[in-house]
């Protein structure tokens, strides 16, 4: 396994930098094609590897089971990210907010003959959506919805407006200036307008707490407090926008915003509603939606056009998003298979640690442990 540190510099303007890089990459790609060295490997690049070990393992297993020759490569800005230890190859890259981020990933894609790039965090989804065509020009499929979808889903307030406009059920959501302290009903829930992992999210029981958290939470929205059982619904849309799979999961125990214990639930009403919403939104690739169900009433409160943190349960239950995505990206669109998964399939998660001796970095690959 090898590690590469990627740093592209020499141009301060992000637009000029991308133009220069795209020209250089185009020339390199053409040179490779003319030399006849085009590889049939199906290499995958997963961004922000972090703790996404289940996703890395899922794509690795899918490659093997589909008998596809290729590798799962990852990138991250932090060399200590555990996900780096489980990939075939890793790359150190800047943060997605850096002007050199997209040029760096484009360079990796050409150099490593990447066929599919998988963005994983909310902040980078609009960035990838904006540059989908740039990846396509070098023969890479970016598994991401269009920029406008990423922008909307990154704002809980804009998401609420989409749901209201299309008459889909969503928690009442207000900006601070829209809160009427005289008529508001408690309890409420306050959270960042753009946030993930339940960071900065708090229940609010009275006016004193509401006024405090409205100044404490950065760029907040205020939502009605929802009762009932909480669900995450994994949805997969094909590259052509067809809704291929929908798998609801009841969240039994939640830790840092991710399901620690959960079970699949075959709820036809919920599945059909999620498919309708995602079709209307025009998503591509994996999506996770969150809602609560109280005495049969469904109310959504979030939608993220990316993989969920507990996608391994959905795959283990028979809805193998990893295989379906690889088939789709390889030009073999899979059939619609909504409802084809094990119902009431339980997942119980636990922590696992890696240990590295001083001065020696031991990185386990799929088949052996190597030192890098």
N, C-alpha and C positions, 0 to 999 in steps of 0.2 A: 504494500500500500504506500502511496506517495502523497505528500502534501505540497501544495503550491500556494505561495503568497502572491496575490494579484494586486498590483497597484498601477493604475494608468494615470499618467500625469502629463503636463506639458500644455494644457489648455484650461483656462479658468472658466470660460463660458460653457455651460452644460450642453447647449445646442450645438456649438462649434465642436466640442469634444465628441459628441455622438456622430456628427457628420464625418469627422476625420476617422473615427474608429470604424464606422460602417464602410467607408471607402477602402480602408486597409483590409477589413475582414472580407469584403467582396472580392478583392484581388487575391487574397489567400485561398478563399473557397474555390475560385476559378482555377487557380494554379493546381489545387489538389485534384479537381475534376479532370483537368487536362492531363495530369500525370497518370490517371487510371488508378489512383490509390483510394478511391472511395470505398469505405468500409460498410459492411452489411450489419454491423453491430447496432443494437438498439440501446444506446446509453441514455440514462435518465439523470437529470440534475434536480435535486431537491434543495430549496433555499432555506435559510434559517434553521438548520438541522436541530439545534438546541436539544430538547428532550424527546424529539419525535422518532424514537427508536421503533415503535410499532409500525409507523409508516414506512420507514426504511426497510424493515424486515418484510413488510407486506409486498413492496415492489420487488424485492429480491426474490421472494418466494414465487411471485407471479411470473417473473422472467424464467425461472427454472421450470415451473409447471407448464408453461406455454412453450417450453423448449426454444426460447428466444436467446440468441447470443447477445450479451450486453452486460452493462454494469450499472450499479446505482451509486452515483456520486453526489456529494453534498457540499454545501458551502455555509459558512458562518463567519461572523466577525470575531468570535471568541474561540480561541484554540482549546479551551477547557470544556466546550460543549460536549456532552456525552454522545450525541448523535454522530459526531465525527468518528467515533470508535467503532461504529457498526457499518460504515459504508465501505465500498470497494476503493474509493479514493475521495479525498476531501480537499477543499480549496478555502483559503482565508480570503474574505471579501469585505468591502466596506459596508456600512449600514445602508439601508435602502434610501435614507434621506440624503446620502452623499451623491454629488453630481456624477461621480465616476461609477456608481453602482451598476447601472444598466450596461454601459460600455464594458465594464469588467466581466459581467456575466456573458455578454455577447462574445467576448474574447475566449472565455472558457468553453463556450458552446462550440465554437469553430475548432479550437485546439483539441478538444476531447471528443469531437464528432457526436455531440449531444443531439438526440432526436426529440426529447420531451423535457421541458422544464416545468417544475411544479412549485409555484409560489405557496407559502404556508401561513403568512401572517397578514393581519388586516392592513397595516400601514403600507405594504408594498402592492396590494391588489390594484389600486388605481394606477400605480406606476407601471405595472406590467400590462394592464389593460390599454394604457396609452401607447405602449411600445410593442403590442402584439405583432404588428406588421413588420417591425424591424427583425424580430425573431423569425418570422415566416420567410423573410428574404434570404436568410442563411439556412433555411431548411429545418427550422426548429418549431415544434408546436408548443406554444405557451398555454398551459392548462389554466385558463383564467377567463372570467367574464369581461365584457367591455368596460372601459374606464368609468362610464356613467353609473354602471351597476355597483362598482367598487366604491365610488364616491358616495352614492346614496346609502349603501349598507353600512358604511363607516360612520354614518350619522344616524343615531336612533331617532332623532326628530324627523329627518327626511324620510326615514323608513316608515314612520308612523303616517306621514302624509301620503305615501304611496299606498299603504294599506287602506286608509280612509277613502282615497280617491277611487279605489277599485272595490270598495265595499267588502274588504276582508277584515276579520276580527283582530284588533290590536289594542294593547293597553293604552289608555288615555295618556298622552305624553305632552308635557308642557315645558317651554323654556322658562327661566326664572321670571322674566318680565310678564309672563302670561298667568302667573299664579295669583289668584284672588284669595287672600288670606281669610276673608270674611266667609267665603262659601266653600272653601276646600274641605274635603272629607279625609280624616285620618283613619288608619295608617296610610302612609305613602312610601314610595321608594325613590331614592335619589342616586344617580350614577353619572359618570362622565358621558357626554354626548358621543364621544368617540373613545371607546375603551374595550378591554377584553380581560378575561380571566377573573371577573368579579372584583378587579382592583378599583377601589374608590366607590364601591356600591354599598349603600347603607339603608336600612329601614328607618322610617321617620314616624314618630308616634304623636308629635304635637308641634305647635307653632314655634316653640323655642328651638327644638331640634332642627326644624325645617330651615329657619333663618340661619342657624349656625352652619349647617351643611351646605347651604346655598353659597356661602362664602368660602367654605373649606374645600369643597370639591371643585376642581378646575373644569370650567366650561360644562356645567351640569345640565341634565334634564331631570324633570320630576315626573314620575309615573305613578299611576294608581297601584296600590298593593294588591297582588293577585293571590287568591287562595287556590287550593287544589294540588293535584299531583303535577310535578314538573317533567316535561318531556324534551328530549332532543330528537329531531328527525333528520336523518341523513338522506340527502337527495342526490342523485347523480343524473346530470344532463349530458347528453352526447355532444360531440363537437358541432353537430348540426342543430343543437337546441332541443332535441327530443328528450323527454323525461324518461329515463331508462329504469330507474329504481327509486323506491321510497321505503325507508325503514325507520319506523318510530321506536324510540328507546325510552323507557321510564327511568328517570334518574333517582336512584334510591339513596345514595350518599354522594355528595359533591364536595370536592376538595380543590381549592384554588380555581374554581370555575370549571373543573373537569370532572366527569363522572368517575367516581372511584368504585362504585357498585351500581350496576344497572341491568335491566332486562329488556329484551325486545318485546314489542306489543303489536300484534296485527290488528290495527284499528282502521277499518276501511274508510270511515268518514274522514279521519285525520289524514290518511294517505292520499285520498282524492283531493282534499283541500290543499295540501302541500304541493301536489303536482300542478294544480291549477294556478297557484300563486307563482311558482317558479317558472311556469310556462309564460305567464303574463309578464314577469320580470325580465325574461329573456336571458337566463343564466347559461353558462357553459361550465362543464366539469362538476366537481363536488360542491355541495352546499349543505350547511347545517342550519336548521331552524329551531327556535326555542319557543315553547309555549307552556301554559298551564291549562289543565282540564279540571273543571270544578262542576260536579254533577252533570257531566255531559257537555258543558259549555267550554268551547275552545277559545283561548285568547293568546295570541302571539305577543312576544315582547322583544324579539331579536331575530335577525337573519344574517348569516355570514357566508359569503360565496367562496368557501374554502373547505378543506378537510376539518372535521371535528377532532377533538382531543381523544375521543374514545372510538375512533373508526375501526379499531381492531375487533370490537364486539360485532359490528355490522358485518365485517368480512367473515368472522368465525361462524356467524349465523347463516352463512350461505350466500349473502349478497356481496360477492367479491369485487368491490369497486376497483381494486388494483388490476385485476385481470381484464375487466371490462374497459378500463381506460387504456391499457396497453393495446388491446385489440382495436379499439377505436382509432388510436393514434397511428397504428400500423396499417390503417386503411381497410379494416374489417369491422364496420359498425355493428355492435351487438344488438340483438333484438330487445324490445321492451320486456322487462321481467318483473314488473311491480307486483309485490306480494309473495315473491318466491324467496322465502327465508324461514328459518326456524323461529316459531313463535315461543315466547316465554323462555328465551335462552338467556341464562344468567352469566354475568361477568363479575368477578371479584378481583380487584387489583391490589398489588402490594408494591412496596419500594424495593429496588435492587440497586446495588452500588458497584462501582468499578474502583480498583486500587492500582496506583502507579508508583513504583519506587523512585526515589530521588535520582534525578538525572537520566532516567530511562523511561521512555514512553512506550508502553506496551499497548498495542491497538488490535483488538480481536477482529478478524474478518469473518466471513461466513464459515470458512473451513479450518482456519488455523489462527494462531496468534503471531503477529509479526512485530518487529521493532522498527520504529521510524524515527 
